[in-house]
Amino acid sequence: MRKVLIGGLKHESNSFSTLKSSIEDFNVIYDLSRDPVTAYLVGSGFKVIPAFIADAPPSGLVDRGAYEELRDRLVGCIESAGELDGIFLDLHGAMEVEGVGSGELDLVKSIRNVVGYDTVVSASFDLHGNIPEELVEELDVLVAYRSAPHVDVEETRLRAASLLVACIEKKLKTSCAIVKPPMLLPGECFVTSSKPASFIVDALPQVDAKTGVLASSVLVGCAWTDAPYSTPSTIVVAESGFYDTAVKEAKILALELWRRRGEFKPDVDYGEPEDVLERAVRCKRRPVVISDSGDNVTAGGGGDVPVMLELLLENRVKESLVAGFYDPDSVRTCKEVGEGAEVKLSLGGKVDRVNGYVLDVKARVLTVAREEVLVRIEEGVDVIVSSRRKAYTRLEDYMQVGVDPRSYRIVVVKMGYLFPEIRRLAARAYMALTPGFTCLKIRELPYRRVRRPVYPLDGEFEWSP
């Protein structure tokens, strides 16, 4: 029986964050029996060898020792599996390892050193992956999500798996073309349900339909990863006899990205924190949701920059909520005093010490939950304080502390673009250009390793693929 191994190592790395990911930060899943990819491959007549899929929340660089331990463990699983017909890899694409660079490139090259190039290797990627040109030479198949926020994760993984099966069964050889327009494009400026991002993504099925083409992808990259390959990628995978088609289509997609470079922006009104709050206060509809974009924990933000919280307090904006604030010490203090107690807290500046600072407040503990607490500061502002960096992307997240965000006038979330449930409940949405590890004012960030010239850091210049 033909054998396929499943494994993965995923992380989105923010070079401007001081938070490193250690081995303890990775959640390692060994039981892949219920994974949809496993079910698909078994149903296709393959014996599946499960390795593991390890994933850690977005943060700064991955600790080299942690990465190498996980890499060697995965490569060891491959060595123990014996002869393999194929390998399915679940990757992110923006894993930057201290002293190594692209974790994905190093991982795939390490795997090739074991299995050679006769074993088919297919990988799924996040839309925000940074892809070195050399990586496409090491993979037979590469496909990426087509949605941001990501609602097609399993669909993409299954697409990569189905192409793995096709390559094995039909003995297909592939050619991958990649073009990288020299631009930095934050994910908050590429929401795929809005123009112009939708124009780019909607063109992909037409590319897939071309003779000889197996899959096409556009990856916008992670603009907060300071690396030579941190630019968008247009990638077309074709049967080996159709490489010219792959190159042509990848160039067309890249040129469209480049042509529209000045059009990409957040899909909601945005501005300086003070201006955004003023507009939100004037809004008569509720709730108004404000993205604290510079402290976006879904892209490596520290989660404890108090700029928006301080503005709410200074302006005494009652019926407002901040979700959430990362501060394990404050959670512990609130648990010790219990619900209903008055407490003094020092919030902020413990994790992001570059952009954050300490904000001393007096509060009453309203709710104590397992990992978080809800407090009400004297000025009438409620804050969900969490013992882990957490994005409050679903109503269920708020319900953990008995909170319904729809009951508030203003809700501040430490995110960039809004995830579907929160977007639907927002009567009006704004994005505050706050400071933090995920600052959207990328011209102000201290880039040192990106390939120059690059737009918009170097203004306008001519480029063709």
N, C-alpha and C positions, 0 to 999 in steps of 0.2 A: 504493500500500500504506500502511496506517495505521502511524504511527510512535510509538514509546514510548522515552523516555530513562530510563536507570537511573543513579542516583548515590546518594551517601550521605556523611554526616559524623557520626562517632560519638565520644562521650566521656562518661564519668561523672565529674562534677566534685564534689570535696569542698572546701567553703569553708573548713574548718578546717585543711586541709593547706597547708603552705607551699611545696609542690612545684607549680610551674607547668608546663603542657604547652607546649612550644615546637614549632615546625614540624618539628624533627628527631625529635620523639617520635611523630609520626604515620606510620603505615604506609599508603601509598597504593597501592591495587590498581587498575591500569588495565585489565588483561586480565580482562574479565568474561565471556569466552566460555564458561567452564565453570560459571558461576554457575547454580544451579537456577532462579532467576527468569528468567534469559535463555532457558534451554531452554524453560521454560513459555510465555513470551511468543512465542518463535519458533514453537513448536508450535501456538499459538493464531492464527497467521497475521499476526503483527506484525513490522515491521522494528524491530530493537532498536538504539538508539544508545547505546553504552556511554560514560559519562563516567568516573567513578572512585568508589571507596568508600574513604574515609580513616578510620582508626581509631587511637586512642591508648589506652594503659593508663590505668586510673583514677588520678587524682591531684588536685591542687588546681585552681584556675581555669585556663582556657585563655588563653594569651597572646593579647591582642587582635590583634596583627599576624599571628600564625599563623592565627587563625581567619579574619581578613579575606582573607588570601591564598588559603586553601582555598575560602572562600565565593565569592570573585570568580572563581576558577578554575572552580568548578562552574557558576556563573551564566554564565560565558563559554562553556562547553560547550553550555549550553541555548540561548544566543543563536546560536551557530554552527549548531545543528541545524535551524534554520528552524521551520516550523510543526509542532507536535507535537500528537498526539491525547491523549497522557497522559505522566505522569512517575511513576516509582516511586522512592521515597526510603527508604533504609535508615538509620534514625536510632536514637539511644539514648533521648533525652528528658531527660537530666539534664546537658546540656552548658551550663555556666555560663561566660560569657566576661567577662573583666575589662573594665569600662566599657561593656558591652553588655547583660548579663543573659542571658536565655534565647537560646542560640545557635540552637536549633531555630526559635523564633519569628522571629528576625531572618533566618534563612536562607530560610524559606518565604515571608516577606513579600518578600524580595529576588527570589525566583523569580516570585512573582505579579506583581511590577512588570514582568517581562519577558513572561510568557505570558498575563497576564490571568486571567479566571475561567472561560473556556470550556474550557481544557485541564484534564483530570482529573488531580488530584494525589493519590496514595495513598501512605501511609507506614506502615512497621512500626516498633514501638517496643519497648524493653526494659520489663519489668515494673516496674523501678525508675525510670522516667522521671517527671520533674516537668513537669506540663503546664499552662501558662498558659491561662486560659479563651479568650483571643483566638486561640490556636493552632488550636482546633477550627473556628473560623470561616474559617480560611485553607485548611484541608484538606477534600477531598471524602471521603476514607476515612482512618481511623486505627484500627489494630489493634495489640494488645500481646501479648507472651508471656503464657502462662497457667501457667508453671511456674517455681519457684525451689527448687533450682537449675534453670537454664534448659536444658531438654531438648527444647523445641519451637521452637527458633529458626527452622529452615528451614520448618517447618510454618506458622509465623506469617507469614514473608516471602511464602510462596506464597499464603496466604490474602489478604494485602494485594494481591498481584498478580492473583489471580483476581477480586477485587472491582473492581480497576482495569479489567480486561477487560470485566466485566459492565456497568460504568458506561458504557464507551465503546460497546460493541456494542448495548446496549439504550437508550442515550441517557438513562440514569438521572441524575436530580438527587438529591442527598442532603441530609439535615439531621443535624447532630451535636449531641447533648445532652451536657453535662458537668456533674457535681456534684462539689464538692470539700469533703468533711467536714473540719472544722478540727482535724486531729490529725497528729502526727508519728509515723511508724511505721517504725522501722528494719527493713531487709530481714531481719535475723536473727530477727525476731519474726513473719515471714510466710513460713514454709516450706510450700509448697502441698500437700505430702503429709500434713500434720498439721492437726489441728483447732486453731483455728477457720478458718484460712485456706482449708482444703479446702472448707468449707461455702460460702464466697464464690465460689471458682473453679468449683465444681461446679454453681453456679446459672447460669453463663454460657450453656451450650448451650440451656437452657430459654428464656433471653431471646432468643437467636438464632432460635429457632423461632417467635417471635411474628410475626404478619402484619405485613409491611412493614419488619421489622428486618433489617439486613444484617450487623451485627457488634456485639458488646458486649465491653468490656474493663474490667478493674480494674487500675489502676496504683497501687502502694503509695507511689511516690515514693522519693526519696533523702533521708533525714532529715539527712544531713550536708551538704546544699546549703542554705545560709542564704539563702533567697529567699522572696518573698511567695507563690509558687505551690508551695512544697515540701511539699505535703500530698497525700494520696491523691486519685485521680481515678476516678470511675466514668463511663464514656463509652459511649454507645449511638449507632450510626450507623444511620439509617433512610432509606428512600425519602422524598422531600420531602413527600409527603402524609401521612406518619405521624410528624410531629415530636412530637405529643402523646404518642404511644406511647413514643418515645425518652425524653422527659422523665420520664414515669411510671416506666419501668424503671430509668433512671439513679438516680432518687430512691430507689427500693426498695433497690438495691444499696448506695447510700451510707448509707442508714439502717441497713442490716444491719452495715456496717463500724462505724458509730458506736455501735450498740447493743452490739457485742462489744469495744469499745475497751479494756476492762480485762482481756480474756482473752488478748490477743496477747503472746506471750513466746517465748523460744527453745525449740526442739523437743527440747533435751537439758537435763540438769541443769546449773545455772550458779551462779556465786558469785564471791567474792573470790579472787584468784590463790592465796593461801596455803591457803585452805580447799579449793579445787578440787584442788590438788596433793596435799594430805593424803589426800583421798578416793581420788585416783588411785593413790597409793602403796599404800593398803590393799587395793585391788582385786586379786583373785587371778587374774583373767583377763587376757589380753594379746593384742594391744596395746591400751592405753588411749590414746585420742586426745584431746588438749586443744586447743581453739581459743583462740589468743591474739587475742581478738576486737577489742581496741583497736588492734591493729597489723595489721589485715586489709588486705593489699595488693590484694585484689579490689575494695575500695571506697575506695581512695586512701590507705591506711596507708603509712607510710614504710618499714616492713619492717626497722627496726633499733632498736626499743625492746627493751632487754635484760632486762625484768622477769622473764619466765618463765625465761630462760636463767640468770639470777642465782639464782633460787629453786632450780633443779635443782642448780646447783653448791653452793650453801649446804647443801642437804640431801643432797648426795652421792648423787644418784639415778642409779646405774649402769644400763646398758642403756637409756639414754634418748636421744632424738634430737630436735633442733630443725630444722625444715624450713620455710623456710630463713631465712637472715640476709643482708640486703642490705649488701654492703660490697666494692665493687670494689677498693679499696686492699688489703684483706686477701687477696683472691683473687690479686692480682698478686704480693703478697709470697710466698704459698704456692707459686705457680708458679715463682718465682725459686729457692726453696730445694729444691723437688722432693719427690716422694713419699718418705715415711720420715723426713723431716727434722723436727727440733724447731724451733719457732718461737714468738716472742712476738707476740701480736695485740692490738690495741685495737679492740674491737667495740662498736658502738652510738653513738648521739648524733651521727652525722655527717649524717644526713638529717632525721630528726625531732628537732630540737634543742629543741622545746617540751616533749616528754614523755620524750625519751631522754637517755642519759648514757653516758659511756665506761666499758667494762668491760675491764680488762686481764687477759688470760689467757695461759697457756702451753699449747701444743698440739702435737700431732704430725700431720703431713699424711698422711692415709691414701690419698686418691685425688685426682688432678688430672684434670679434664675440661675441655671447651672453654670453658664459661661459668661453671663452679662448681668448688668443691673440697669434699672431706669432711675434717674435722679432728676429732681426739679430744682434748678438753681433759683436763688431768691428773686431774680429779676423776672421769673416766669418762663424760663426756657428749659425744656426737657432735653435730656441727653441720654442716649443709650451708650453706656460705657462697657466695653468688651474686653475679655481677657485674651482675645486673639484678634489679629487683623482680619476683619470680616467685612465683606461688602453686603449691604442690605438690599438685595436685588429682587426679593420676592416678598409678598405679604406674609408668608409663613415665617420669614426671618423676624419680622416685627412682633408677630403673635407670641414669640418665645417669651417676651417680657410684657405681654398683655397690651400691646400698643396697636392701634389702628391708625396708620398714617393719614387716612382720609379725614380724620377728625381734627387735623391741625390746619392752621392757616398757611404756615411755611414749613417745609421739610428740607433740610440740608443733608445731602448724601455724599459720602466720600467716594465718588465714582467719576467717570468721565461721561461717555454717552450712557443713557439710561437703558436698563434692561427692560424687556417687554412689559412685565407686570407693573412696574413703577411708571413706565411711560404712559401706560393706559390710564392709570389713576390720576396722573398729573393734569390739573386743569390748565396749567401753564408751566413750561419748563424753561429754565435759564441755565447757563454755564458760566460760573465765576472763574476768571483767570487768576487763580490763587497761586501763591508760591508753594514749592514742594518738589519732591523727587520727580513728579510727573508734570512739571510746569509746561504749559502749552506755548509759552513764549520761547520757542526753541532757539531763537537767535541769541538769547541771553545765556544759554547753557554752555558750559566750558568743554566743547567738543575738542578732542585731540587726535582721534584715530580715524574719523570718517574720511573717505576719499574725497579730495577736493579737485575741482570746484563742485559744489553741491548746492542745489536750490532748497530753501531760500537763504541759506547762510551767506552765499556769495552773490546774491542778487540774480539778475537775468544774464544768461549766456546762451550761446548756440550749442545744440546737441543733436546728434542723430545716432541711431544704433549701428 
